[in-house]
Amino acid sequence: MSEVHNLSSDFAQMVMNWADSTRNFTRGAVAELAGKWLEDEGEIESFSPAYYEMRGVPVVDGYSFSENEDAIDLFIVDHDQAGSGGNLTLTDATQAFNRLKNFFVQAATKNLCENLEESSAAYGLAWSLRTDARTYGRIRFFLISSRPLSSKILHLENQQVGDWSASFHIWDVERLSRLQEAEREAIVINFREEFGRPLHCLPAHLDATAYKSYMVVLPGQLLADLYGKYGSRLLELNVRTFLQVRGNVNKGIRRTIVQEPDMFFAYNNGISAVAEAIVTENQNGREELVSVQNLQIVNGGQTTASLYHAGRSKADLSGIFVQMKLSEVQSDLSSKVIPKISEYSNTQNKVSAADFFSNHAFHVRLEEMSRRLWAPAVDGSQRQSKWFYERARGQYAEAQSDKTKAQKDAWQREYPRAQLFTKTDLAKFDNAWDGFPVEVNLGAQKNFAAYARRISELWEKDDTAFNDRFYKRAVARGIVFRAVEKMVSEQPWYQGGYRANIVAYAQALLAEHIHRAGLAMNWDSTWAKQAPSPVVAEALLLTAEKVNTFITATPDHVRNVTEWCKRRQCWEGLLEIPYTLPDALRNELLTRSQDKQLDKEAGNQRVMDNGIDG
């Protein structure tokens, strides 16, 4: 059996599992699963499903807005549901992209939204395109395919679509599967090929050392163009959780760009960046930077994004230059070296970006607990299993890569794929129940940013709070979160499109009213049963229906439900609707004092464990 066939079979199984767990149809499951992976990768900001047909033919499956970059990504799916095999050809891809382009043009220029059902996700998308399309600085069309890409497709040129310049991106089954492994999509920038010439650079290392570093002076326009092309992928994922640009443009930086461009180099601290591979050449005794692989900006995100947005606003960047400290860091050392570079480059940040890398003690401790703690056997099963916390991408696949089939089967019984959860999953589960549903609705990376800042501060105050009970509660919240996703999809009032928004807000709303009543969820019971009780499930469904009614009745100035759910006013409005905790639920909850006592006992045990470990 070929490797590609194995990949296709594995992907098909994951799609089926996702479709079953969310009660989604298969095409929608392909879109949502790929969207989640691309969110976690940082390739897109926040995927929202939005299926629509024209004359019985699918023309769009979803989208992602990026507010910081004034950009939109549109998605269409090519799914080989029959499993007939064969590659995705250029003809197939062209036809799919043409349908997606046609939808975009119709929505952006011809009032398509007026012909759509207002309660549908496609209406919200079409309304946003008609209202905001003129502001987009970047438009990307994505084709998600469950088939392998034909080897004849090597490159897709940018095209003019109406009045917009657009780029085209194919994520086939092989490329998607790599997201589940330890490989990250490489960014290779050849300055000679892309910008016409290499860049002057000054070596800042000795030839005998393994470490290489350079000082480079970047033209401001070039840096803005790089950000326009690669977006937030240039900002190292974990660092981005702390340093992502808030409000698009730093006012001080913009003022310098517009009013004193000749002083930008003097006033600005420049950027610090790393790359896995740096290629230079000597020209007439002068070092030239030719190309870099996987360039990542670890300090200077505001400078980079501010230049991009200022250029979009017609500011003249031709006289602006930015100093860049560029270091070559091999991928196997990145988790150790990059946090240090980030930490020492960002002394102005109260919480260092280095604090929440995957090798931080918080993640290591959760990983240790996930490998140690057995989940109770349920439903008459005589076999226990464990939840697998993946603190670094690809760990789940790597852990079984060298096993025989029999060993792999046994390992997967111990760690079922359905019991895998990642850092971004953890942030979603906890933020929903801790009262931060707006952050959850902003997408995986921004939500993790909020979670990272909050948890790292709590860790510094008292790391014993992150004990076995904390871990079991996190897993229990994940169990409930996934159960609500499945239940909502089955409800007659659910019309599709906004499940993620409903699920996050329903849990946050129920948690808020439990807190107001001076009570607490009995997460220990959920862990013991590995499922929400019928009473909890019923309360969440009643809450979810209230949430659905509220969020779909958007204000007149916001017709896109998904975008409405990203606003603080949405959450504030939900908190004002009449709500009464069901008596049956009250009887299952803990008092606040009972919950605190259990936390105290678990913390004391953690103190003892720390003493033993130390």
N, C-alpha and C positions, 0 to 999 in steps of 0.2 A: 504494500500500500504506500503511495507516494506521500512525502511530507506535506505537500499542498493539500492533498485529499484529507490527511489527518487534521490539518488546520481548519479546513472547511467543515469537517464533521464536528470538531470541538466547538467551533463558533456556532454552528447550527444548534448544538446542545445547549450552549449558553443562552442563545436567543429563545429557545423553547422554555428553558427554566425561567427566564425573565418574563416571558409572555404569561407563563402559568402563575408566577408570583404576583404579577401586577394585573392579571386578567386583561391583558392587552392583546390585540391581534398581532400576528407575526411581523408584519411590515412595521407597525408602530413600535414593536419591541426592538427591532433592528435599529431604528432611529434613536430610541431612548437609551439603549445600551451603548451605542457608539457615542451618543451625546454625553453620557456620563463619563465615559473613558476620556473623551477629549477635554471635558471640564477638568477632570482630575489631572490631566497632563498639562493643563494651562494653555492648551491650543485655542480654546474658546472660553468665553466668560461664563455664560449661563444658558444651557440648552433648554428650549421650550418647544414641545411638540405642537405642530399646527398642520394637520393633514388637510389637503384640499384637492379636489378633482375638477378638471375642465372636460366636459363632454365624455365623462367616464374614464378619463386618463389622469393618474396622479401627477400633479405639477409641483407640489411642495410637501415636505414632511416635517419641517421644523425650522427654527431660527435661533440666533443668539445675538443680542445687542451688546455692544461694548461702549458704555457711556464715556469712559475716559478717553477713548480713541475715536469717538464719533464714527463708529463702524458698525456694519451689520454682516452677519454670516447667514446664508440661506442654505437649506439642506434638502436633498432629494435622495431617495433610497432606490437601489437596484437590488432586489432580493430574489435569489434563485430558490423559491420555496419548494419547487418540485425536486430539487437536488439533481437536476439534469446534467450538471457539470458544465464544462466549457469556461472559457475566459471572458472577461469583460473587454470587449473590443472597442476600438476608437469610434466605430459607428454607434455602438450602444451608448457610450459615454456622451457623444455629441448630441444624440437624441434626448438623453436625459437632461443635459445642461440646457438645451434649447427650450424644453418645457419649463425649466426653472427660470430661465431668463425671461420668457414670455410672461410668466406669472409676475415677476418683479416689475416689468415695464407696465403691465396692465394695472397693477396695484399702485405703482408710484405716480403714474401719469394719467390714468383714465377712470378713477373713481370705482375701481373694482369692488371696494368695500360696500358700496351701496347695493350690490347684488347678493351679498352674503348674509347669512343668518347672524344676527348680532350676538347671540350667545356662543358662537363658535370661536375657537382659537384662531382660525384663519381670518375671521373678521378683525380681530384685534391686531393681527399682523398687518393686514392690508390697510387698516386705518392708520397705523404707525408709519407705514411706508408712504402713504399719501401725504401725511402731515410732516414727516421729518426727513424724507429721502434727500432733499436738497442739501441737508447739513452733513451728509455722510462723506467722510474723507477716505474711507476704505470699504469696498464691497467685495466679499468673497463668496463664491459658489462652491458648495461641497457636494460631492457624490459619494454616498456610502454604499459599498457593494459587498455582498456576501460571496462574491466570486473573486478569484484571483485576477489581477490586472494583466492584460496581454503585454508581452515583452516588447511589442511594437510601439507602445505608448511610452515615450521617453520624457516628453516635455509638453506642457500646455501653456501657450502664450496668453498674456493678458489681452483682453478684448474691450472694445468700447461697446457698452450696452446702453443704448439711448444716450443720455448725457453723462453717463458714469463710466469710469474705467474700472474694470473688474478682473479679479484673478480667479483661477479655477483649480480645485484641489480634489483629488480622488483618494479616498481611503478604502482600499480593498481589504479582503479578508486577511491577507498576509500582513499588511501594514497595521491593521487593527489588532491583530494577534500580538504584534511586537509590543503594543502598549501594555499587555498583561505580563510581559517579561521585563527583564532589567534594562532593555534597550530604550533609549530615548531618541526621538527623531533628531537627527543631526542638523545643525545650522552651519553651513559652509559659506563663508563670505570671501570671494576673491575680488580684492579691491581693483585689480587691473581690469578684470572682465566686467565688473559691475559699474565701476566709476571711472574707468579710463586710465587709471594710473595707480601705482602703489603709493603708500604713504611714507614720508620720512619718519624715521624712528631713531631713538638713542638707546642702545643697550645699557641696562643697569644691572648687569651681572658679570661675574667672571666666567671665562670660557671653561674653567675646570669644574664649575658647579653644575649639578643636575637641574637646579632651579633657574629658569630664565625669566627675565622681566625687562620691560621696555617703557620708555616714555614716548608718547605719541601726541602730536598736535592734530586734532580732528577738525576739519571744516564743519561749522555748525550745520550747514545744509546737508552734508553727508550724514551726520548723526541723525538729523531729522528724517532723512530718507530711509535710513536703516530701521528706525522705529516705525515709520509708516509701512514698511514692508513686513517686518517681523513682529511688530507690536510688543505686547508684554512678554513674549517668549524670550526677549533679550534680558529681562529682569529675572535673575535666578529665582526659581520657584519658592524656596523657603524664605529667602530674603524678601521676596515680594510680599509675604504675609505681613511684614512690618513696614516696609518702605514704599508700598504702592502709593501712587500719586493720589492725593485727596483733593478733589475739585479741579482736576485737569491741569491747571497752570498755577505755579507759584507766582504771586503778584510781584514780588521783588525781582525775580528772574525775568518776568515779562517786561517790567519797567526798564530794566537794563537793555534787553533786546531791542526795544522800540526806541528808547531815548538816548542810550549811550552804548551802541553796539561795539564801538571801538574799545570800550573799557570792560567788555564781557570777560575776556581772558584774565584781566587783573582782579576783578571782583569775585569771579566764580571759582569754587574749590575744585572743579573738574570732576571726573568720574574715575572710579576704580573698577577694573574689569578683569575677568579671567577667561582663558580659552584652553581647551584640551590639546590643541596643536596650533603652533604659530610657525608660519613659513616666511622667512626673510631672504633677501639676497643683497649682495654688495654691489653697488653701482658707483664706480669711480671713487672708491674709498668711503662711500656713504651707505649706511644701512637703510634698506627699504622694506617696509611691511607689505608682503604680497597677499597673504591670505590667513584667515583664522578659522578654526573649527570649533563650533559650540561656544561662541562668544556669549558671555553672561555678564551683565552689569550688576555688581554687588553693592555699589554705592554711586548715586548720581541719577536715580530714577526720575526725580523731579526735574533735574536739568534736562534730561533726554526728552521727557514727555512735554516739557514746557517749550522747548525748541520746536518740536513737531507741531504743537497746537498754535504757536505763534506764526509759524510758516503757513499753516492752514488759514490763518487770519490775514494773510498777505503781508506779514512783516518781512522785511528784507534781511535774510540771514547771510548774505554774501560776505559781510565783513566780520563775521563772528567765528571765533575759534575756541576749541575746548581742549584742555589738557586731559590726557588719559594715561593712567598707570595700568599697564597691561601685564599680567602674569600668566605664565603657562603652568597649568595644574593638571596632571593626569587624572583621569576619571576615578581611578581607584583611591586617590588621595583627596578627592574633592570634599568628602564629608568631614574631613579633619582640617584641611587647609582653608577652605572657603569661609567657614564660620569665623576663623581667626581674622581673615582679611576683612570680613564684614564688621566684626566687632570693633577692630581697631580703626576702621574707617568711619565708624558711626558713633563716636563717643557722645554726640549730642542726643542720641536716642536713649530715653530712660530705660527701655527694655531692649536689649541687644537683639538684633536679628539672629545672631548665633544661638540664642537661647532655645529655639524650637526646631533645630535641625533634627533629622531622624535619629541621630545618635545621642540626643539629649536624654538625660536620665529618666524623664517622664515617659518617653516612648519605650526606652529600654525596659523600664519596670513593667509597663503594660504588656510588652512582649513576653517577659518572663512569666507573668501571671497567666497569660493566654496559653503558654506551653505547659503550665503546671496544673491549672484548675480544670477538673473534669466537670462538664455540665451533667446534671442529673438525667438518668434514663427516663423516658416518658412514653406514654401510650403502650405500656406493656412490653416495651423493648428491654432486653437483658443486656444491651450494650451501651456503654456511655461514649460520649464524644467530647471534643473540645472546640471552642471557638478560636479562630486563627486571626490574631491581630497583625496586620501587615504594616510595620512601621516604615519600611522602605519598599518602594515599588518593585515587584518581581520576586519578593521573598517566597510567596506561595508556590510559584512555578519552580523556583530554584530549589526549594526544599525537597522536591520529588524528581528532579531532573536526572539523577543518577541511579534511580531505583528500577528494579525489574518490574514487570507488569504485576506480579503477585505482591511485591513490596509496595508498589504504588497504590494498588487496590486497598491494601490494609491501611496505608497511610491516609487515604482519602476517607476511609470509614472513621478514622480517628479525627480527621479534620475535613469534614464535608465542605465542598465549595460554598454551599448555602450558608455556612457559618464563618465565612471569610468577611472581615471588615477592615477598612483602611483608615488612615488618619482623617481623611475628609469625611468618611462615613461617621466616625466618632464625633467629629465636630458638629455634624448635622443632627445626630441623635441628641447630644447634650444641649446644643443651643436651642433646639425646639422646646425641650422640657424646662430649660432654665430661663425662658422668657425672651429669647432673641430670634423670633421668627422672621423678622425683616432681614436679618443677616443671612439666614438660611435661604431666603428667596433671592438673595443677590448672587448666588452661585457658589460652587465648591471652593474656589480660591479665596474670594472675599469673605465667605463664612469662616473658612479656616483662619483667616487673618484675625478676625474678631475673637475666635476661640483661643488662638495662640496667645494673644495679648492678655486675655483674661486668665487663662490657666497658668501661664508662666508667672504672673504676679502672685497667684495663689500658691504656686509651688515654692516661690521664694519665701513666703510667709510660713508655710507649714507643709512640708512634703509628706508627712505622715497621713494627711487626709487622702492621699492617693494610695489606697490599700486594697485588700481583697474585696471589701464591700463596694468601694468605688468601681472596681472593675466589673463586678457582677451587676451593679446598677447600670453601668454603661451598656453591657450586653443586653440586659433586660429592656433598656430603652430602645436598643436596636431591634429587639424582637417585636416590641409594640409598634415601632415605627414601620417596620416592614409588614406587619399584620394590618395596620391601618391602610397602607398603600393597596393591599389586596382587597380589603373590605370595601373601600370607597369605590373601586372600579366595578363592583358588583351591584351598586345601589341604583335603583330606578331613577333617582333624581340626578345622578351623575351623567352629564352629557359629553364628557371627554374634554381633554385639553388642559385642565388646570389641577390635575391630581396632586402634583408636587406642592402647589400653593396651598391647597386645601389641607393636605396631610400635615404640613408644618404648622399652619395656623390653628388647626383643630387641637393638636397636642399642646401648643403653647397656651391656648385659651383655657383648656381644661386645667392645665397646671396652675395658671393664674388664679382660677377660682378655688382650687384646692388650697392654694397658699392663703388666699383671703379668708378661708374658713378655719385657718389655723391647723390644717391637717397636712398629711404627706402621703405620697404614693407608697404602697408596700412593694417595693422593687424586689425584696427578698422572696416574696411569694411568686412574682413573675419569673424570677430566676429558677426557683424550685420547679415550677410547672413548664418552663421554657415556652410559655405562651401567655397572652393576656387572659384574665378571667373573663367569662361571659359578661359579667357586670361591667368591667372596665371597657370591654369591646363595645357594648351597647352605649355606654356613656360617650365614648369617642365618636361613634357613628352619629349620635344625636348632635354632638358638637360640630362634627364635620358638615352636617346638613345646614346648620346655622351659618357656618363659615361660607359654604358654597353660595347660599342666598345673598350674603352680605357682599362678598368680593365680586360677584358677577353683576351687581347693581352699581357699576362704577359711576363716579361723578362725570358730568358732561364733558369736562376738559380732559378726561383720561378714559379712552374707550378700550385700551388694551389692558385686559385683566392682569396678565402676567406683570406688566410694568407697574400697574397700580399696586400690586402686592409687594413691590420693592420699596414702597414709600412708607415713611413713619406714620403718616396720617391714616393709612389703612389699618394698621395695628391699633392705633389710638381709637379709631372708630369701632373696631371690633370689641374693644374693652368696655364700650358704653352700651352694648346691646343687652337686653334683659337676659339673665342667665341664673338658673337654679341648679345646684348640684343634686343629682338623684339621691334619694335616701338610701337606696340599695348600695350605691357607691360609697357613701359616707361610712357605712358599716364595714367596708373592706379596707378603709384607709387607716393609717397610723396617726396618732397625735404627734404634734411637732416635738414634744418632749421625748416620746418613745423613739422617734427617728434620730434625734440628737444623741440619745443614750446609746443606740446601736452604732452610730458613727464614732462615738467616743471609745467604745469597746474595740471597734475595728482599728482606730487610730492607736490605741495602746498596744495592740498586737503588732502593728507596724513598727512602733518604737522598739519593741523587743526584737523584731526581725532585723531592723537596721543595726541594732547592737550586735546581733549574731553575724550579720553580713560584714559589718565593719571590723 
